[in-house]
Amino acid sequence: MNYFKNKRILVTGGTGLIGMSLLERLLSKTNKKIKVVSLDENTYLKKNFDYHKLDLREFSNCLKITKNIDVVFNLIGIKGSPIMSKFKPASFFVPTITFNTNMMEASRRNNVERYLYTSSVGVYSPNKIFKEDSVWKTFPSNNDLFAGWAKRMGELQSEAYKIEYNWNAVSIVRPANVYGPYDNFDPSNAMVIPSLIARATMGENPLKIMGDGSSIRDFIYSDDVADGMILAIEKNFTRPINLGYGRGHSIKQLSNYIKNNFKDLEIKWDKKKIIGDDIRIMDINRAKGIGFKPKISLEEGINRTCRWFKNNSQKYLTRYNSFTEKK
């Protein structure tokens, strides 16, 4: 049975990395026009979406957009990096926590049937393996301090609603390091995969990478995250679940996958600049229990992302064409 068939669906952050993958999947599941909200211009969306450009930091906008909605996928947020967290923490923390609080409260008031809250790997304390139930026994890593606490507050808000209002409608997903098309490819504040792809496409050679490449991360392709989100809502699963690939890859390994997509690209390691935790891998057994299984390997995902960016890089070249010149 298709849960989504007659549901009125809202996706916030729908023009972003995960949002675009999610919308493609939802189109085949519902016979109603999907409502989409974003702060960005509607660059890629097709005409069969009900698109709204709204600032969800304003609570009145949240109340308006969630009225008569059955299912909310709340993906909106600020895409950042460890460098942004270090030098512009307020620019990440304040909008993120405002989006989260407003959208969940508006959805509760409007009796939304099911609600997906997008948390983050940043909620976890440094550890080799992240397990869902360990979160509240620890503190977020200093490398994810502001992102981690902002996302934790959304999870706590959901728990408060269960206790006071018996509103047990929130599915919580904690994605690992997500990458794919429609990502933030701004080299000055993007995450590692989109940053390296953008810089290589724009001609930086040798490609300079901080560290020695030994750090290990759990990377997951955006299509796989979208599949996990849909499963969480379909199953009405309201315990937090990790959405990752379930095993780690080193930065050196992923940089070689990127290198294979560019002719004569050289890699140069800046071993004096090492940032972030050594190892971060998701335990995905709980997600597997509801049927989640990532399908896209890191190598295949990077190849897909490189092809997409090369075909869509012109809009980025104009905006960031001075990046490599300043290095």
N, C-alpha and C positions, 0 to 999 in steps of 0.2 A: 504493500500500500504506500502511495506517495503522500507523505505528510504535508508537503508544501503546495499541493495542487490548487487549492482554493484560498490560500493564505495571502493576506496583504503584507508584503515584505518591505522593510526599510533597511538599506545598507548605508551606514555612514563611513566616510573615507573610501567610498566606492571607486574612486579613480586612481587609487594607489596600488602598490605592489601586490598585496593579497586581494584587495577589493576587486580588481579586474578579473582575476582568476575565479573568485567567488561568483561574480555576476554571470560569467559564462556558464557556470554549472547550474545556477539557479534558474536561468532562462529556460532550461529544458524540464524544469520541475514544477513551474507554476503557470497558470493560464491568465494571470493578472499582470499588469504592468508593474515592474519593480520600481520602488521609489529610491532614489539615490541622492545622498547629500555629500558635498565636498567643499572645502575651502578653495580648491584649485579650479582652474578653468576646465570646462568640459571638452577636453581635447580629443579623447578617443571614443567616448561613449556613442553607441548607436541610438537611433531615434526611438527605439521601443523601450526606453527607460524614461521614467518621470524624474528628471534631473532638477536639483535645487542647489544653488550656491548660497550656503547659509553659514553664519558664524555661530557655532554651537556653544560658545562661551556665554551667549545670551540665553538665559533660561526660557524666555518667552518663545524663542525659536524652537527650542527642544520640545516644549509642550505642543506647539503647533504641528511640528513634523511627525510626532508620534501618535497623533490623534487618529483613531480608527485603524491602527496598525496591529497586526497579529504577531509578527515576528520581527525583532530588531537584531541585526548583526552590527555591533558597534566596533568598527575598526579604526575610527578616526584617532589621530594622534600626531605627535611631532616626531619625524624621523631624524635621528641624530647619530652621534658617534661618541666614543670616549673623549675625543678632543672637545666636542661641543659640551659634553657634560662637565668637563673641567673648567672651561672658560665662559660658558653661557648657560649655567644651570637653571637660572630663573626662566629663560626662554624655553626651556624644555618642561620644567616642573609645573609651572603655573598653568599654561594652557592644557597640559595633559590631565592634571587633576580636576580642572574645571570641566573639560569635555566629559570625563568619566562621571563625575558627580551629577551634573545636569541631565545627561542622557538617561542614566539609570533611574533618577528620581522622576523625570517626566514619563518614562515608560511605566513605572509603577503606578503613578497617578492615573494614567490612561489605560490601565489594566491590560498591558501587553501580555500576550499568552506565553511567549518564550523569548528570552533575551540572551544574546551571546556577548560576553565581555572578553575582550582581547587583552590578556595580561602579557607577561614577558619573562624571558629567561633571567632578566635583571632582578627579579624578586629574590633570587637565591643567594645564599652565602657562598663564598668560595669552596668548592669541593670538586672531586673528580667526576662524581655521578650525582645528578640532581633527581631527587625523589619528591613527589608532590607534598607529602605530609611533613616534610622537614622544615618547611618555610618558616613557621611561626616560632620555632625553637632557636632561630638564628637572626642575623641581620644581613642586609644586602652587602655585597662587595663594595668597597670604596670606589671601585672603578665604575659601578652602576648605582651609586648612592641615590641620586635624585630620581632617575628613572625607576629604580627598584621600589622606592618608597611611594612614588606616585601611583604605580601599578598596584602595590600592596593595598593602598587605601581603597581602590575600587573593589578589590576582593573582600575587604573588611566591610565595605558598604553593603555588599550582597549578603553577607552573614548577618548584618544588623537587620536587614529587611526580613530575613527568615524568622528571626526571633520576635520582632515587634509586629510585623504585618502578616506573617505566614505566607509571604510572597517568595515561594521557592521556584522561581522561574529562570534563574540565571545559570547559564552554562559558562564555565571559566576555562579558557584555553591559554596555555603558556607556551608560545612558539619559541623554538630555538633561534639560531641566526638565520633569518629568512632572506632569500635572494631570488632574483628572477627579473623578467621584463617589468617595466613601469616603476622600477625602484628609484630611489634618490641617487642620481649619478653625479651629483656635485662633488668634485674631488676634494673640496675644502672641508666637507663635513659628512661625507658618505661613509657607510660601513665598508669593510675591507674588500669584498668582492666587487660591488659596483664602482668603488673608487679606482681599483686597479684596472678594471675593464675600461673605464672612461679615460684614464690617463694613457693607457696603451693605445686606445683608438685615436687619441688626440696627438700621438706621436712622441710621447716621452720614452726615450730609449738611451741608456738603460733605464729600466723601471725600478725606482728606488723604493724599497720596502723596509719599514722599521722593524727591528728585531733580527733574530737569526732564523726565523721560520719554524721554530720548534713548538710554538704554542698550538694546542689542539682544541678544535671547536666542533660542535655539532651543527652542521649546515643543512637546512631543509628548503627545498624548492617551493615556490609560492603555490603551485597547483596542489601539492600534497597538503599544505596547511589548509587550503580552502576545502579539500575533501574532509579533513579532520573536523573543521568547524561545522560543516553540514551534518556529519555524523553525530556530533555532540547535541545539536538541536533535534535531529530526527529521533534520537534515543532519549531525549529529555534528560540528559545526564548532567547533574548539577554539582558534581564534585570536580575540583580542578584536575585538568589533565595536561600532561606535557605533549607537545607536538614537535617531535624532532625526527631525525633519521635514526637515532638510537645508537650511533657509533661516531667516533671522532675522526677528523682529518686534520693534518698539520697545515699551517699556513704555507709551508714550503710545497706541500703536495698540491694545494689548490692553485698556488702561483704557477706551478708547472702546467696545470690544466689550462690556465689562462694563456700562458706562453705559447701553447700549442695552437692557439687560434690566431697568432700574429707572426708573420714572417720575420725572421731574424731578430726577434725581441730578446733582449738580454735582461737578466735580473741582477740587481745590486742590493745587498743587504746592509742596512745601517745597524750594526750590532750594538751600538752605544745607546740606541733608543728602543727599549723594550717596555711595552705597556700592556696592561691587562693581566688576567689570571692565566696560569699555565695550561690547565685542562678544564673544559666545561662540556660535559656530555649529558644528554637527557636519558633518564630511565622512561621508556615509553610503554611499559607493560600494562599500565592502566588503560591507555588509549587503545592498545591492541585488544584489550578485553571487550571493547565496544565495536571492534571490527576495523580499526585503523591500521593501515599498512602503507608506509611511504613507497612510492614507485620509481621516483627519479633519482638516479645516482648523482653524486656531486659532479663527476666528469660530464655526464650528459646534460645536467642542469646548467653548468657553466658554458658548455657549447651552445645551448639554446639561448642563453642570456647574451653571449657575445654576438651571435647572429642578429638577435633582436636589436641590440644597441647599435651595431654597425648600420642597420637599416633605418634607425630612427635618431641617429646622433646629431643630425644637422641643427636641431633646435638647441642642443647642448653646446655645440661648437661655438655658436654666436655668443652664448652667455658666459662660457668659461674658457674662451680661446686664449686668455692671457695666463692661465694657470701654470703651464709648464714653463713659460717664459720667465716667471717670477722665481722659479726654483733654482 
